[in-house]
């Protein structure tokens, strides 16, 4: 069984490109350009050079001694939080900005939830001297203000999305509307493994550098290239796609994706798209998403702005449907507890998104010989207001 997209952009029954007719030429041009350059020497050279000398890759694979003692296993942390801009998002924006330049686009738009993709997009636009517009839910603007100011400092225009629950879904809606209205000069730089084909494939490929590094980093440290478990948080799913990518066909590696269950899966305030979702269509692809009996999208909720999305990327829907990956969930409180634990025993403040992955450790039956990699997809600077409020409330 293949876990990669076929030529039509399907992962099993999920994926595809369900888009307005006027966008079809843009998507076709993107697909053709991607196919042309992805294996070219010139593209690879520039991409790898920027990852190394601008982003700061490879990111460390850190053996967390005290966390390992706590959980009775050999736990390694993939430190994507140490990348330039503070998360894994920069890997994808570097790749896509090179695509946009190759296509002759002069205006870049993006959506963002936690703000990390927005910051990464604004960063590469500043680097390449391109106009940048970032759509962000009004609620996310309020709770991720440091990232908003970073985007503005980098020269981006941040546009609030005022519809729905004013979070990531709504920002994506606004970005798609913009793209429909400005198809000639505008490149839509999607931040996760969502959207119409070929975006899920492109984002997963550019993020696959994460799992590629893990193989040789583990070999250097313990003499083996594959862990027993890989844990990652999942909203749309870009960091999970990247950290899973080179292990998709290795059935000996347990892939564990941790969704945000908010106040609880059955609370009505959740973002657990696999736990509660049904097959449907969102933002140009067929996937799993939370919807009511009439097919209307149920508004998601999570303390984490980056996981506050009602659906999931088609790759992850396929991994869940086939059983290749195990999907579990963590509540707001479990994520907060995991974040404070890592901070106190390892001196690392994770993003709230990454804290959900860490919370997943409590739900695994681990042995002392198990080698576990947890993807720390971002750092917690942007979430300090939430952490401070939690401390003030004594939680």
Secondary structure, 3 states (H helix, E strand, C coil): CCCCCCCCCEECCEECCCCCHHHHHHHHHHHHHHHHHCCCHHHHHHHHHHHHHHHCCCCCEEECHHHHHHHCCEEEEEEHHHCCCCECHHHHHHHHHHHHHHCCCCEEEEEECCCHHHHHHHHHHHHHCCEEEEEEEHHHHHHCHHHHHHHHHCCCEEEEECCCCCCHHHHHHHHHHHHHHCCCCEEECCCCCCCCCCHHHHHHHHHCHHHHHHHHHHHHHHCCCCCCEEEEECCCCHHHHHHHHHHCCCCCCEEEEEEEEECCCCCCCCCCHHHHCEEEEECCEEEEECECCCCCECCCCCCCHHHCCCECCHHHHHHHHHCCEEEEEEEHHHHHHHHHHHHHHHCCCECHHHHHHHHHHHHCCCCCCCEEEEEECEEHHHHHHHHHHHHHCCC
